[in-house]
Amino acid sequence: MRANLNASKSASWAKDLNMIQPVIEANRLNLTFQTNDGPVHALKDVDLEIEKGDFVSFIGPSGCGKTTFLRVMADLEKPTSGTITVNGVSPEEARKSRAYGYVFQAAGLYPWRTIGGNIRLPLEIMGLSKSEQAERVARVLDLVELSGFEKKFPWQLSGGMQQRASIARALAFDADILLMDEPFGALDEIVRDRLNEQLLDLWARTGKTIGFVTHSIPEAVYLSTKIVVMSPRPGRITDIIESPLPKDRPLDIRDTPEFIAVAHRVREGLRAGHGDEV
């Protein structure tokens, strides 16, 4: 009887530990690229925990390793040393289990396929039934406010709409994690603001964990629950800022003292990182 009770307690403790385990956890992570001109130290001693439901933005100067770190999470790059887990397993295992969707800087839509066809492509590769594909395509198009555009081709849509279609394609996996590599960087400010609003709404509705690379301080502060400030190469984390802003964020929150204070801390962190450059 006591043995069964102890086994039950152990199972309960294991369940509790699993519940609080970070979605993404990096410890002493390093990555060095070997090039013809010598080694390039992209990431150095990166420690970070991302919890379930976090919206984490990575910001830093060009070449600081933001995108490299995101690519390590996605198993597109292999670390030289240190450890990283995604949903408690290696990035490779997470990739094979389709634990995340990935949105690149460019929409990357195939011009000869319709918007619906682009979104369906990974679902076709997964071998889902046509009815399941249709249901998922309709659902994610509604999430990104593109219902009715399924039969359009990418060239018939604006840049912002193409990027929303790219997000829909990543959401079609129905993964809990969404990794986004500066998806709005090439868009004008008005479109970018609108897509920021839509992304926050999508995050609130889906509860996904989001990792987001940006060069924009206002964008990072507006979107994030946590802002990770990185230094010039070799990429190190110089500050991790927990946002005090509420989840409900109209655009005019950017005029508030609270928003300005966070933006100031991000800017100071970027300056401090340049001061530590080696």
Stockholm file with secondary structure:
# STOCKHOLM 1.0

chainA/1-278         MRANLNASKSASWAKDLNMIQPVIEANRLNLTFQTNDGPVHALKDVDLEIEKGDFVSFIGPSGCGKTTFLRVMADLEKPTSGTITVNGVSPEEARKSRAYGYVFQAAGLYPWRTIGGNIRLPLEIMGLSKSEQAERVARVLDLVELSGFEKKFPWQLSGGMQQRASIARALAFDADILLMDEPFGALDEIVRDRLNEQLLDLWARTGKTIGFVTHSIPEAVYLSTKIVVMSPRPGRITDIIESPLPKDRPLDIRDTPEFIAVAHRVREGLRAGHGDEV
#=GR chainA/1-278 SS CHHHHHHHHHHHHHHHHHHHSCSEEEEEEEEEEEETTEEEEEEEEEEEEECTTCEEEEECSTTSSHHHHHHHHTTSSCCSEEEEEETTBCHHHHHHTTCEEEECSSCCCCTTSCHHHHHHHHHHHHTCCHHHHHHHHHHHHHHTTCTTCTTSCGGGSCHHHHHHHHHHHHHTTCCSEEEEESTTTTSCHHHHHHHHHHHHHHHHHHCCEEEEEESCHHHHHHHCSEEEEECSSSBCEEEEEECCSCSCCCGGGGGSHHHHHHHHHHHHHHHHHHHTCC
#=GC SS_cons         CHHHHHHHHHHHHHHHHHHHSCSEEEEEEEEEEEETTEEEEEEEEEEEEECTTCEEEEECSTTSSHHHHHHHHTTSSCCSEEEEEETTBCHHHHHHTTCEEEECSSCCCCTTSCHHHHHHHHHHHHTCCHHHHHHHHHHHHHHTTCTTCTTSCGGGSCHHHHHHHHHHHHHTTCCSEEEEESTTTTSCHHHHHHHHHHHHHHHHHHCCEEEEEESCHHHHHHHCSEEEEECSSSBCEEEEEECCSCSCCCGGGGGSHHHHHHHHHHHHHHHHHHHTCC
//
